[in-house]
């Protein structure tokens, strides 16, 4: 890795673990499903990916609520989502 980083002019040198973390972070931020990221990282489920990368997914919480919330037969709604704020 030292030679590869030197050839690419990457300073400080990054190891395989850093590259793995970068790949997973970028994949989640680009919308890749957490289950797919987990499979690519060699995990059997999404728990570790959710713990370490779930916050990077813009729609993670909203998607989870939409997928698991009861429907009550309501199709249309007048509810407008709130904008995220940096607190």
N, C-alpha and C positions, 0 to 999 in steps of 0.2 A: 504494500500500500504506500510505503514511503516513496518508492520510485514512481508510482503512478501519480501521486500527488505532486511530486517534483516536476514531472513531465507536463502536468496540467496547470502548474503554477498555483497550486492550492496551498495556502499557508495560513494558519497552522495545518499540519497534516491531520486528516480525518481517518478514522478507522472504519471497519465494516459495521460496527454497531451504530456509529453516527450516521452512516449511509442508510442503514436499515430504518432508523428513526426518521430520517429526512424523507425517505420514500413513503413511509406509512403516513406521516403528517401531510405531505403533499397529496397523496391519494385521497385521504379523507377530505381535505379542503377542496378537492376537485369533484367531490360528490360520489366517490366510489362507495358502494354499500359496505358497512362495517363487517358484514359476514365475508365478503370477498377479500377485504384487507386481512382479516383474521386467517383465512385460508392461505393466502399468499405468504403470510408470516409463519405459517406452520402451526397455528393454534387450532384446537378442536372446537372452540366456540368463541363468542365475541367478547367475553368478559374482560380480558386484558386489553383488547383494542378499545372497548368502551371506556375503560378506566383511564387509559393513557392518551387516547386520541379523540374520544367522543366529543369533547368540547370544541374541537376544531370544525366539526360539521355544523354549518349554519342552520340546517333544518333538523338537526338530530332530535331535539325535544319535541318540536312540532310534529315531525313524522311519527315519533313514538306515540304521542297522544292521539293523533289521527288514526293510527293503526289499531290501537288498543282500546280506545274509548267507546262506550256504548253509543249506538246510533239512534235509538228510540224512533226509528222510522222517519227522521227529519232529513230531508234532502237539501232544501234551500235554507239559507240563513241570512240574517242581516248583521251578523257579527263581523266586525272589522278587526283584523289582527293588529295588535299594538306593535309599534316600531321598537326595536331593541335600542337600549340606551347604554352608553358607557358610564357605569357608575363607579 
